[in-house]
Amino acid sequence: MSEPGVSCVIPAYNGARYLREALDSVLAQTLPVAEVLVVDDGSTDDTAAVVRAYGGAVHYLYQSHAGVSAARNRGIRAATQPLIAFLDADDLFLPHKTERQVERFLACPDLEMSAAHAINFWSAELTVEQRRRDPKMTTPWPRSIGTWVVRRHVFDAVGGFDETMSLAQDVDWNIRVQGAGVRIETLPDVLIHCRRHSASATHQAREQCRQAVVAALHAHLRRGRDL
């Protein structure tokens, strides 16, 4: 059986500061990613210049600012490969991520979504006190969106990310997918590093993120009662 190709979708909004590192981590995979798409969500910094420096190795898509869900959905629509991965513009794939997960799709033909574990790391500008406030820092945590590899037909069946949500869109989508009976495997491996920095949405709006996760769970429960 031939290896299925992977499209990696990277949404970016004023992400030039860390985008080179993110792209280099994708392009350095031990099993090459077939297609890398950066969706520029109306950036006003040097995001476009960073991407264009890679030439044909990275596809650049631009849209007026509409939020990360709209950017991811745009990337999904443009992707040409049977497997779709995601990476935020400030995070990093570990070198063997794609190879490890494609191996699982080859070993389990009915597998529809592979996830794994992530571990966070601090950007230099965060103070010791800011680092102490983040309980996620000390241990790997499962099923960050950057660990996902998903067969594209799952998006056809379940739909894309909710563009009306400003936070926790990945949690909402994950709940919908589980409710649809999609076969998901979560590997014990740490396959991405998530950067914590002063401008990240989860750092700036930690309490709002918690509230959005709770709201997504409540919405799922309401949908279940309505069935």
N, C-alpha and C positions, 0 to 999 in steps of 0.2 A: 504494500500500500504506500503510495507517495505521501510525502509530508504536506499537510494543508498549510497554505500560506496565511500569514498574519498581517493584518492592517493595524497599525498603532495610531490612535486618535489622541492628539494633544491639544486641548483647548488652551488659549493664551489670551490673557487680558493684561496688558502692560507687564508682560512677563520676561522682558529682555534680560533682566539681571541674572536669572538662573537658567534661562532657556538653553543656552549652549551646553551646559552640563547635562541637562535632561536629554537633549538630542544625542549627545555623544554616548550616553549610556544605552540608548536604543540602538544606535548604529554599531556599537561594539559587542552586540550579542553573539554568543558562541554559535547559535543558529540564527542566521540573519533574518531580520524582519523584512517581509516582502514589500511593505508599503508604509511610509511614515507620513501622516497628514497633520499639519499644524493648522488649527482653525483660529485665526486672529479675530477676536471678538471686539473689534473696534478700538484697538490699542492706539495710544498717542505717544508711545515711547519707540524704541528701536526694534520692536519685535519683528517687523517685516524685514529689516536689514539683516538681523541675525539669521532668519530662516533662509533668505536668499543667498547668503554666503555658502550654503551647503549645495547649491545648484540643484541638479536633478535628483539628489539623494533624498530630498524632503519636499513634499508637495505643500504649497502655501495656499490657503483658502481665507478669504476676508469676508467678514460680515459686519454690519453696523452693530453696535453694542446691544446684545439681547440676553446676556447671561450665559453661565457655564452649561446649563442644560441645552439651550439652543445650539451652542457651539458643538457639544458632543453629538447632538442629533444631526447637525450638518455633516460632521465627520463620518458618522455611520452611513448616511445617505451616499456620500462620495466614495466610501471604501469599496474596493473591488475584490477583497480576499474573503475566503469562507470563515475565517476566525478574526475577531475584533478584540483588540486590547486597548487599554486606556492608560494614559500617564498625565499627571498634572505637570505644568511647566516648571515647577520648582522641585520636583521629586526625581528619583533615580531608580532605574532598573538595575538589579544585580546582573552580572554578565551572563549567567546561565538561565535566566528567567524563561525566555521563550523556548529554549531547548527542553527544559524540564516540563513545561506545560504541554507543549506539542507532543512530547512522548506519551503523556497521559491520554490525549485524544486518540493517538494511534493505538494505544493499548486497550482503550475502552471506546469503541465506535459509537455507543449510545450516549456518551458523556456530552452534555450540552453547555456546561459552564464550569470552568476551572477557576478556583480562587486559591489564595495562599495567605501567608502572614507578612505583615509589614513591621518595620521598626523605625521609630522616629530618631531624628538627630537635630541638634540645635544649630541654628545659624549664629554666627559670631556676635551679632549685635544684641542678642538676648542676654539679660542680666541673670545672675545666679538665682535671684528671687523669682524672676519670671519662669525660669526653668523648673523651680521647685513646685510651682503651682500646677504643673501639667502632669497628671498621674499616668498618662499614656507613655511617658518617656522611658520608663525603666524596663518594660517587657514587650516582646512582640505581640501584635494584636491582629486578629483575623479579618479577612475579607474586605480590606480597603479596596476601593474601586481600582486603584493602580495595580492590584494583584489579579484582576479579572481577565480572563480570556473567554470570549463568548461566541458560540456559533451564530452567524448573522441571522439565521432563520428564527432565532429566539426573539430578536427585535421585531421581525415581521409578525410574529404571533402575539407578543405582549405589548408592543409599542415602545417608543423611546422614553427619554427622561421627561418628567413633568416640567414644562417651561414656565409654569406659574409659581413654582417653588424657588425661593432664593437660597435655601439651605436644605441639607439632608435629602436632596433629590436621589442620591444613590441608595439611601436607606429605603425610600419609597419604592424605587424600582426593584430592589432586592426582595422586598416583601411581596410585590406583585408577581415576581418570577417564581418564588417559592409557592405562592398560592396557585400558580398555573401548573405545578407539578413538574417543572423543569428539573432534569437530573443535574445536580451540582455536586462537585467534589471540592473540599477544602484541604489543600496539602499542608503538612506541618512545616514546610520550608519557609524561611524568610526570603522573599524574592524581590522586595523593593525597600528602599529607604525613603521615608517621608521627611521633608525638611520643615522644621518649625521656625518661623521667622516673624518679625513684627508686622509684616504686611499681609500675612496669610489670613484667609477668611475665618478659619477656625480659631486662630489666635486672637483676632480682634473681636470676635462675637461668640465666645465660648458658651455663654449662657443661652444665647439665641439658638446655637446649634443644638443644645440639649433639648430646648423647647420644640424645635423643628422635628427632632427624632421622635419625641413623645407624640407630637401631632400626627406624624406619619403612621405610627403604630395605632393610634386611636382611629384614624381614617380607615385603616385596614380592618379593624374590628367592626366598624360600622358597616363596611361593605359586606363582611361575612354575615352579619345579622340580616342584611337586606336580601341575601340570596334565598 
